[in-house]
């Protein structure tokens, strides 16, 4: 009898261990660090993406979004995903141009200056991105453009010369180079610190979208935004390849389907955010100004210089990307 009870107890224990192990194996938890506020359209899209993955995988893959640089700051996210500290993350591609020039292709001023052009550039850029990320142990899930970039500045400007000496927020190699070319003073400030930098006078001008301007209440400190439509940089959601490969096939398919949906939804959200944020900025006292012909010409010259410099650094790979993009 004792032997039978012991055997039964052992069976129950083994079954419990199997069930616990099965439950653990059945549910995978991922952390997704993001650099922008929870209310930003990119982050809202990430949250919807995470919900879609949870639902489509029947709870087998749960992704927690950590907004506003709360888990890793913007420049740290890519390395965190590459090293497996986070399984998945959202990065601003242009932030990593110094590492590999083609990450910065969509930050080249006036190369792609509309949503249609931005998506054409992405189509050309995507195979290069996928190859590079694969070499680094990562995969590209999806990408979404920011609204077109304009110039926030405290005073009215009519030419590039009017930016000389201005304290200018730089958040990427490209934005730092623009500052140098117009004679402004570049100051490195990431998105999460932008409001404080304006409030304390660390910066008095920067280039970004209407969406960022509203998110950071730029209108409380700066009253002019020049709609230069300079470029539409992309946020990309990247995943650690080992973490991706560890998923079973149905879960991986659910993730990739949710990513494709997020990419399509994100583009629509970006266009809406552009219109909505400019309306909100106006309502809060921001002057939305069309750039003068001189300012446009001066900024176009900056773009030409930067494209030439970029092509020299990017080499044949960069040339093939730009040639493919410029092909009718």
C-alpha positions as CSV (number, residue, x, y, z in Angstrom):
1,X,0.0,0.0,0.0
2,X,2.8,2.4,1.0
3,X,4.6,1.5,-2.2
4,X,1.4,2.2,-4.3
5,X,0.9,5.6,-2.5
6,X,4.6,6.5,-3.1
7,X,4.3,5.6,-6.8
8,X,1.1,7.7,-7.0
9,X,2.7,10.6,-5.2
10,X,5.7,10.4,-7.6
11,X,3.4,10.4,-10.6
12,X,1.5,13.4,-9.3
13,X,4.7,15.3,-8.6
14,X,6.1,14.4,-12.1
15,X,2.7,15.5,-13.6
16,X,2.8,18.8,-11.7
17,X,6.4,19.4,-12.8
18,X,5.4,18.6,-16.4
19,X,2.4,21.0,-16.2
20,X,4.4,23.8,-14.7
21,X,7.1,23.3,-17.3
22,X,4.5,23.1,-20.0
23,X,2.9,26.4,-18.8
24,X,6.4,28.1,-18.6
25,X,7.2,26.9,-22.1
26,X,3.7,27.9,-23.4
27,X,4.1,31.5,-22.3
28,X,7.1,33.6,-23.4
29,X,7.5,37.1,-22.0
30,X,9.4,39.8,-24.0
31,X,10.3,43.4,-23.0
32,X,10.0,46.1,-25.6
33,X,11.9,49.3,-24.7
34,X,10.7,52.5,-26.6
35,X,12.0,56.0,-26.5
36,X,8.8,58.0,-26.8
37,X,5.9,58.9,-24.5
38,X,3.0,56.4,-24.1
39,X,0.7,59.0,-25.9
40,X,2.9,59.2,-29.0
41,X,1.4,57.6,-32.1
42,X,4.4,55.3,-32.5
43,X,4.0,54.0,-28.9
44,X,0.3,53.6,-29.2
45,X,1.0,51.5,-32.3
46,X,3.5,49.4,-30.4
47,X,0.9,48.8,-27.7
48,X,-1.7,47.7,-30.3
49,X,1.0,45.5,-31.9
50,X,1.7,43.9,-28.5
51,X,-2.0,43.3,-27.9
52,X,-2.4,41.8,-31.4
53,X,0.5,39.4,-30.7
54,X,-1.0,38.3,-27.4
55,X,-4.4,37.7,-29.0
56,X,-3.1,36.0,-32.2
57,X,-0.7,33.7,-30.2
58,X,-3.5,32.8,-27.7
59,X,-1.3,34.3,-24.9
60,X,1.8,32.3,-25.8
61,X,3.8,35.5,-26.4
62,X,3.4,38.5,-24.1
63,X,5.2,41.7,-25.0
64,X,5.5,44.5,-22.4
65,X,6.1,48.0,-23.9
66,X,8.3,50.3,-21.8
67,X,7.7,53.8,-23.0
68,X,9.6,57.1,-22.7
69,X,13.1,55.6,-22.3
70,X,12.1,54.0,-19.0
71,X,13.9,50.7,-19.5
72,X,16.7,51.8,-21.9
73,X,17.4,55.3,-23.2
74,X,17.1,55.8,-27.0
75,X,20.8,55.3,-27.9
76,X,21.0,52.1,-25.8
77,X,18.0,50.2,-27.2
78,X,19.7,48.7,-30.3
79,X,22.6,47.3,-28.2
80,X,20.1,46.0,-25.6
81,X,18.2,44.0,-28.3
82,X,21.5,42.8,-29.9
83,X,22.8,41.6,-26.6
84,X,19.5,40.0,-25.5
85,X,18.9,42.3,-22.5
86,X,15.6,43.1,-24.3
87,X,14.2,40.7,-26.8
88,X,12.6,43.4,-29.0
89,X,12.8,47.2,-29.2
90,X,12.0,50.3,-31.2
91,X,14.8,52.4,-32.5
92,X,15.1,55.6,-34.6
93,X,17.3,54.4,-37.4
94,X,19.1,57.7,-38.0
95,X,20.5,57.5,-34.5
96,X,22.9,54.8,-35.7
97,X,24.3,56.4,-38.8
98,X,27.8,56.6,-37.3
99,X,27.8,52.9,-36.9
100,X,26.7,52.2,-40.5
101,X,25.8,55.0,-43.0
102,X,22.8,53.3,-44.5
103,X,21.0,53.5,-41.1
104,X,20.9,57.3,-41.8
105,X,19.6,57.2,-45.4
106,X,16.1,58.5,-44.4
107,X,17.7,61.4,-42.4
108,X,19.3,63.0,-45.5
109,X,17.6,66.4,-45.9
110,X,15.4,66.8,-48.9
111,X,16.2,63.4,-50.4
112,X,12.7,62.0,-49.6
113,X,10.4,64.9,-48.7
114,X,6.9,63.4,-48.7
115,X,5.2,60.2,-47.4
116,X,5.2,58.7,-50.9
117,X,8.9,59.4,-51.4
118,X,9.7,58.1,-47.8
119,X,8.0,54.8,-48.5
120,X,9.8,54.5,-51.9
121,X,13.1,55.0,-50.0
122,X,12.1,52.4,-47.4
123,X,11.3,49.9,-50.1
124,X,14.9,50.4,-51.5
125,X,16.5,50.6,-48.0
126,X,14.8,47.5,-46.5
127,X,16.9,44.7,-48.0
128,X,20.1,46.6,-46.9
129,X,18.6,46.9,-43.4
130,X,17.6,43.3,-43.2
131,X,21.1,42.1,-44.3
132,X,22.9,44.3,-41.8
133,X,20.6,43.5,-38.9
134,X,21.0,39.8,-39.7
135,X,24.8,40.1,-39.5
136,X,24.3,41.7,-36.0
137,X,22.0,38.9,-34.8
138,X,18.7,40.7,-35.2
139,X,15.7,40.9,-37.6
140,X,13.6,43.8,-38.8
141,X,9.9,43.4,-37.9
142,X,8.5,46.7,-39.3
143,X,9.1,50.4,-39.7
144,X,7.0,53.5,-39.5
145,X,7.9,57.0,-40.7
146,X,7.7,60.1,-38.6
147,X,5.7,63.1,-40.0
148,X,7.8,65.5,-42.1
149,X,10.5,67.5,-40.3
150,X,10.4,71.3,-39.9
151,X,12.4,73.9,-38.0
152,X,11.3,75.0,-34.5
153,X,12.9,78.3,-33.6
154,X,12.3,81.1,-31.1
155,X,12.5,84.0,-33.6
156,X,11.2,84.5,-37.2
157,X,13.8,83.4,-39.8
158,X,14.0,84.1,-43.5
159,X,17.2,82.4,-44.5
160,X,19.8,79.8,-43.3
161,X,22.0,82.7,-42.1
162,X,19.3,83.6,-39.4
163,X,20.2,80.3,-37.6
164,X,23.8,81.3,-37.0
165,X,24.8,81.0,-33.4
166,X,21.4,79.5,-32.3
167,X,21.6,76.7,-29.7
168,X,20.3,73.8,-31.8
169,X,19.2,70.4,-30.5
170,X,21.1,67.5,-32.2
171,X,19.8,64.0,-31.7
172,X,21.5,62.3,-34.6
173,X,24.7,62.7,-36.8
174,X,22.6,64.3,-39.5
175,X,20.9,66.9,-37.2
176,X,24.4,67.8,-35.7
177,X,25.8,68.3,-39.2
178,X,22.9,70.6,-40.3
179,X,23.7,72.7,-37.3
180,X,27.4,72.9,-38.3
181,X,26.5,73.8,-41.9
182,X,24.1,76.7,-40.9
183,X,26.4,77.9,-38.2
184,X,24.2,76.9,-35.3
185,X,25.6,75.5,-32.0
186,X,24.7,71.7,-31.8
187,X,23.7,70.4,-28.4
188,X,22.9,66.7,-28.0
189,X,19.5,66.2,-26.4
190,X,17.4,63.0,-26.6
191,X,13.6,63.0,-26.8
192,X,13.0,62.3,-23.2
193,X,15.0,65.3,-22.1
194,X,13.7,67.8,-24.7
195,X,11.1,69.6,-22.6
196,X,13.6,70.2,-19.8
197,X,16.3,71.4,-22.3
198,X,13.9,74.0,-23.7
199,X,12.7,75.1,-20.3
200,X,16.3,75.6,-19.0
201,X,17.4,77.4,-22.2
202,X,19.9,74.6,-23.2
203,X,18.4,74.7,-26.7
204,X,16.4,77.3,-28.6
205,X,15.8,75.6,-31.9
206,X,15.6,72.1,-33.4
207,X,14.3,70.2,-36.4
208,X,11.5,67.7,-35.8
209,X,7.9,66.8,-36.6
210,X,4.7,68.5,-35.4
211,X,4.1,65.3,-33.4
212,X,7.3,65.7,-31.3
213,X,6.5,69.4,-30.9
214,X,3.1,68.7,-29.4
215,X,4.3,65.8,-27.3
216,X,7.0,67.9,-25.7
217,X,4.8,71.1,-25.3
218,X,7.4,73.0,-27.4
219,X,4.8,75.7,-27.8
220,X,5.4,76.7,-24.2
221,X,9.0,77.8,-25.1
222,X,9.2,78.2,-28.9
223,X,6.6,80.0,-31.1
224,X,7.7,79.3,-34.7
225,X,7.7,76.1,-36.8
226,X,8.9,76.3,-40.4
227,X,7.3,73.6,-42.5
228,X,10.4,72.6,-44.5
229,X,9.3,68.9,-45.1
230,X,13.0,68.2,-44.8
231,X,12.9,64.4,-44.3
232,X,10.7,61.7,-42.7
233,X,12.9,59.5,-40.5
234,X,11.7,56.0,-39.6
235,X,11.3,54.2,-36.3
236,X,12.1,50.5,-36.8
237,X,11.0,47.6,-34.5
238,X,13.8,45.1,-34.3
239,X,14.0,41.7,-32.6
240,X,16.8,39.5,-31.3
241,X,17.2,36.7,-33.7
242,X,17.8,34.0,-31.1
243,X,14.6,35.1,-29.3
244,X,12.7,35.0,-32.6
245,X,14.1,31.6,-33.5
246,X,13.1,30.2,-30.1
247,X,9.4,30.8,-30.8
248,X,7.4,28.0,-32.3
249,X,6.2,28.4,-35.9
250,X,2.6,29.5,-35.2
251,X,3.8,32.1,-32.7
252,X,6.4,33.4,-35.1
253,X,3.7,33.7,-37.8
254,X,1.4,35.6,-35.4
255,X,4.2,38.0,-34.6
256,X,5.1,38.7,-38.2
257,X,1.4,39.1,-39.2
258,X,1.0,41.6,-36.3
259,X,4.1,43.4,-37.5
260,X,2.8,43.8,-41.0
261,X,-0.5,45.1,-39.7
262,X,1.4,47.6,-37.4
263,X,3.5,48.9,-40.3
264,X,0.3,49.6,-42.4
265,X,-1.5,51.1,-39.4
266,X,1.5,53.1,-38.4
267,X,1.7,54.9,-41.8
268,X,-1.9,55.9,-41.5
269,X,-1.4,57.0,-37.9
270,X,1.7,59.1,-38.9
271,X,-0.3,61.0,-41.6
272,X,-3.1,61.6,-39.1
273,X,-0.6,62.7,-36.4
274,X,0.9,65.2,-38.8
275,X,-2.4,66.9,-39.4
276,X,-3.7,66.7,-35.8
277,X,-0.4,67.8,-34.2
278,X,-0.1,70.9,-36.4
279,X,-3.7,71.8,-35.6
280,X,-3.0,71.4,-31.9
281,X,0.3,73.4,-32.1
282,X,-1.7,76.2,-33.8
283,X,-4.3,76.1,-31.1
284,X,-1.6,76.5,-28.5
285,X,-0.1,79.6,-30.1
286,X,2.5,78.1,-32.4
287,X,3.0,80.0,-35.7
288,X,3.1,77.4,-38.5
289,X,5.1,79.1,-41.3
290,X,5.8,78.2,-44.9
291,X,9.6,78.7,-45.5
292,X,10.7,81.6,-47.7
293,X,12.2,80.8,-51.1
294,X,15.6,81.8,-49.6
295,X,15.3,79.5,-46.6
296,X,14.3,76.7,-48.9
297,X,17.2,77.3,-51.2
298,X,19.6,77.5,-48.2
299,X,18.4,74.3,-46.7
300,X,18.5,72.6,-50.1
301,X,22.2,73.5,-50.3
302,X,22.7,71.9,-46.9
303,X,21.0,68.8,-48.2
304,X,23.2,68.6,-51.3
305,X,26.4,68.9,-49.2
306,X,25.2,66.2,-46.8
307,X,24.2,63.8,-49.6
308,X,27.6,64.2,-51.2
309,X,29.3,63.6,-47.8
310,X,27.1,60.7,-47.1
311,X,27.8,59.0,-50.4
312,X,31.6,59.4,-49.8
313,X,31.2,57.6,-46.5
314,X,28.6,55.0,-47.6
315,X,30.6,53.9,-50.6
316,X,29.2,51.6,-53.3
317,X,26.5,50.3,-51.1
318,X,25.2,53.8,-50.5
319,X,25.5,54.7,-54.2
320,X,23.4,51.7,-55.2
321,X,20.7,52.6,-52.7
322,X,20.5,56.2,-53.8
323,X,20.6,55.2,-57.5
324,X,17.8,52.8,-57.0
325,X,15.8,55.4,-55.1
326,X,16.3,58.1,-57.8
327,X,15.4,55.7,-60.6
328,X,12.0,56.9,-62.1
